[in-house]
Amino acid sequence: MGKMGGASLRADPSPRAPTNSMTFLTILALGLVVGVLVGLLGIGGGVVLVPALVYLFGYDQHMAQGTSLFILLPPIGLGALRQYWKSDHVDLRAGISCAIGFLLGGYVGGRIAVPMPSRDLRGIFGCFLVLAAIFLSRKTQSTLPTDSAPEAQSRPDTPLRLLGIVLAAAFCGVAAGMVGIGGGVLLVPLLGILFGFGQHRAQGTSLVALIPPTGLLAFLAYAKAGYVSWRTGFLLIPGIFVGGILGGEMARRLNPRRMRQVFAALTFLLGAWQVFSAWRR
C-alpha cells in the first residue's frame, strides 16, 4: 500500500476490479442484497457492503470504505424519510443539526482514517461491527422510549439542546468517516438515550442527515488518496436503490425481529473475528 501523505490517484487498485460481465453481475447482485437488508432490517448498507468488498472481492480496507462512502452521497434515504414524515416521526430542526454534525465529524474521521495502516483500520472496523451488533440487538428489544410518550415529541428544540445534538452527531460522524459507513447505527440510540426521542422519531430524524451529502468531506478525503472504486460504486447504486424498495415492502409483510437478531449475532462474530485477525500479530 502506498504512503498516504503523497498518495497518487489510483483508478481502481483493487485486485478484483469489475472487468468482466460475470463480475459486473455479481456486483449488481451484491447491491441488490445490500439494499434488501437495508430496507428489511433497518441497518446501514456499509455494515454489509464493506466486509463483502474486502472478503469477496479482495478490496483493500481503505478502498472498500471509500467506495461505501461514495454510494452514500445520493439521497438514498429519501423514500424512507417520506414515510416517517407522513407519520409525523421527524424532528426537522434536530435532523438538520444531525446533518451539520455528520458533515463536520465525517471530515475529521476521514482525515484520521486515510493515513492509517490497513490492518489497524480493519481492526477498528471490526470494533464498529461489534458495537453495531450490540445496538442492533438492543433495537430488537425496543430499548428506546416509545413514541407514545408525550415527552419524546414535545421537548422544545432549545439552542442548547440543538447544540448537544450537533455534538452527538459529530461524534457519530467521526466514527462513520473512519469506517466508511453511515452513522445512524450510533445516532439513533444516542437520540433516544440522551435526548428522549422515541424509536421511530429517532430513526425518522436521523434519516434527514442522509438526504444532503453529509459524507462528502469524508468521501473527498478517501478520493484524494485514490481510495474509491468508481466503477464498483456506480454498479452498486441501482441494486441498492431497488433492493431498498423490495426490503421495505418485505418489512411491511414480515416481522424482521428474528432476522435482526440473527444478523446481529453474525455481525458480532464477524466483527470479533476481524478484530482478532487484524491485531493478533
N, C-alpha and C positions, 0 to 999 in steps of 0.2 A: 504494500500500500504506500502511495506516495506521501510525502510530507505535506501537511495541511497548510503551512504558512504560505507557500507559494505554489499551491496546487494548480496545475493547469486544468482547463476544462476538458473533460473526457466525455465523448458522446455516449458511451454505454460500455463500461469496462466489466460488466458482469459476465461470468464465464458462460452463461447460457442465455444470451440476449435473444429476443424473438426474431429469428432469422428464417424460419420456415413455417409452412402452413400448419403443421401439427402444433408447433409451439404457439402460434397465433391463437388457435382454437383452445389450447389449454389455458392460456391467459384469459381469454374471453370467458371460459367456464369458471375460472377462479374468481373473476369479478362477479359473476352471477351468484356463486356460492357465498361470497362475502356479503353481497347485497341482501340476500335472503336472510342470512344470520343477523345482519343489522336490523332489518325490519321485523324479524320474528322475535329476537331476544332483546332488542333494545341496547345493543353493545356498539362500541366504536369499531369501525371496519379495520382499523390498523392493528387491533389486537389479533386478528386472524391473518391479515394481509402480510405484515412484516415477517412473522415466522414462516409463512408459506413461501415468500420470495427467497428467504435465506435457505430453508431446508429442502424445498422442492426444486428451486431454480438456481441455487448456488450463488445468490447475490451476496455481496459484502453487506455487513450490517448497516453501514452508512448509506449505501445505495438503496437498500430496502426501505430505510426510514425516510430518505429524501423523496423517493417515489411515492410513499404513502402520504407524505405532506402535500405532494403535487395533486393527488386526487381529492384532497380536502378543499382545494381552492374553489371549485364550483359550489353553488348553493345547494348542496345535496340534501340538506335538512328542510328544504322549503315545504315539501309536501307534508311532512310530519308536523312542522310548525303550524301549518294551516289547520290541521285537525285539533291541535292543542288550543289554538286561538279561538276556534269556533266553540270550544268547551270552556272558554274563559279561564284557561290554565296557564296564562302567560303574563308575567310582570314585565312590561316593555322597558321601563327605565332600569330595572335591575338587569334585564337582558343586555341592554346597551352597555351598562357598567361591566358586565361579564365580557363583552366583546372587546372593550378597551383593555381590560386586564389580560385577556388571552393574547391580544396583539403584542403588547409590551413584553409579557412574560415569555411568549414564544420566541421572540428575538433573542432574549437572554439565553434561553435554553438551547437554541440552535447554535449560538456562538460558543457555548460551553461544549456541546457535543462534537462539533466538527473536528477539533484538534485531538480528540480522544483516540487512543488505540481502539481498534475494532473489538478486541477481546473484552476490554473494560466496558465498552458501550453495550456489548451483548449481555454482559452481566447485569448492567443497570436496567436494560430492557427486561431481563428475567425478573428482577425485583419488582418492576412495574407490573408484570403479568401476575405475580403473586398477589400484589395489592389489588389489582383489578379483579382477580378471582374472589378475594375476600369481600370486596364491595358488591360484586355480582351475587354472591351467596346471601349477603345481608339483604339485598334487594328482594330476593325471593321470600324473605321473611317479613317484608313490609315494615322495616325498622324506622322509616321516616314517618313524621306525623301525617295523618290522613288529611285530605283536602277539605273534609267537612269541618275541621277545627276552625272557628272564626279567626283566631289569631294568626293562622297560616296565611290568610289572604288580606287581613285588614291592617297589618303593621305598616305604618307610614314609611315611605321611602325618604327618610331624612338624609341630608348631605353626609352625615357621619356613617349612616348605615350603607349608603351607596359607596362611600369610600372603602368601607370594610369589604363589600362585595368585589370591588375592583382589586383589592389586595389579595383576596382569596382566589379570584380568577387568575391573577398574575402568577400566583404560586402554582396553580394548575397548568398555566401556560408554559412556565419554565419546564415542568415535568413533561408536558406534551411535546415541546420543542426538542427536548433531549432525546425522547424515544420515538418521535415521528408519528404520533397518533393524536387523535382528538382528546381533549382534557375532560370531556363530560363524565367519564367514569369516576373522576375525583370530584368534579364540581357539583354534581347532583347531590351526593351525600353531604358535602360541606354546606350547601344551601339549606339543607334540612337541619343539620346539626347546629350550625352557627347562626342561622337567620330565620329559623322557624318555618321554612317552606314545606308544604306537603309534597308527597312523592310526585304526583302529576304536575303540580305547579313548578317544582324544581326542574323536572325534565323539560317541560314546555319553555321555561325561561332560559335554560341552558341552550336550547336549540336556536335562540336568537343569535348567539355567538357563532353559529355555523353558517349563517346567511352571508355576511360580509367575509372576505378572505382574511380572517383573523390569523391564519397561519402563514400569511405571505412573508413576513420578515424572517420567520424560522426557515421557510422554504428557500428564500433567497440565500440564506447562509449555506445551506446544503448545495444549492445550484451553483453558487460561486465556486465551490470546491469541486464541482463536477459530479456530485453525488445524486443525480437524478436520471433515471431511465425514462426518457421522454416517450419512446415507442410503447413501452410497457404501460406507462401511465395512461396514455390515450386509449390503449386497448382495454384497460380495466374499467374506465369510467362508464361506458354503455352498460356493461354487465352489472355493475354496482347499482346503477340507476334502475334498471329493470328488476333486478333482484330485490331491491328495497321495496318496490311496489308489491311484488309477489309475497315477500316476507310479511309486509304489513297486512295483506289480505289473509295470510295463514294465521297470523296472530289473532285476528278477529274471530277465526273459526276454531282455533285450538287454544288450549291452556298451555302457554310456554313455560310455566313454572318449573316443571320437571326437567325440561330441556335446558333451562338456565342452570339448574343445579348440576346436571351432568357436564355442561360446558364449563362451569366454574371449576369443577374438580379437574377436568382435563387441562384447563388454563393454569391452574395452580401447579399441577405436576410438570407441565411444560416449562413454566417459569422457574420452578425449583431446579429442574434438570439443567436449564440454561445457565443459571447462576453457578451451579456446581461445575459444569463443564468449562465455563469461562474463567473461573478463579481457582481451579484445582492445581494449577501449575504457575 
